[in-house]
């Protein structure tokens, strides 16, 4: 999700979890593959932060330069 404010705007994404499951309270640097890449990635970069949703808000992510 781009924000916690309504209307909720979100994009489907798959996290790159090479080091196993992401546990509650854990901080980790990882990548995401957005299924609507052309639409989602520019918006996420501009926002600088996005929120993870799995039936409700479960976490937040800060966008960093991947290079």
Secondary structure, 3 states (H helix, E strand, C coil): CCCCCCCCCCCCEEECCCCCCCCCCCCCCCCEEECCHHHHHHHHHHHCEEEEECCCEEEEEECCCCC
